[in-house]
Amino acid sequence: MALYNIGAVGLLLNVLSCSAVNHYHPPSAGLSLAMLLYTLMFCWFLIDYVMFEKVHLYTYGTVL
């Protein structure tokens, strides 16, 4: 179960680093609306996944 949390944190850091690169890249004038929405929705998904992880784990257990 701890590995799911480590993976979620790694994915969150990956999404945030992509946003930072997009924001600080010289030709760019900041985050585009699409990138901002992508980052916010992906962060919301990851927070929701970590908060209610037990449901996903039980579902995964019944599939196998």
Summary of the structure (lengths in Angstrom):
residues: 64
radius of gyration: 15.1
end to end distance: 16.4
largest distance: 49.1
contacts: 142
relative contact order: 0.15
helix: 83%
strand: 0%
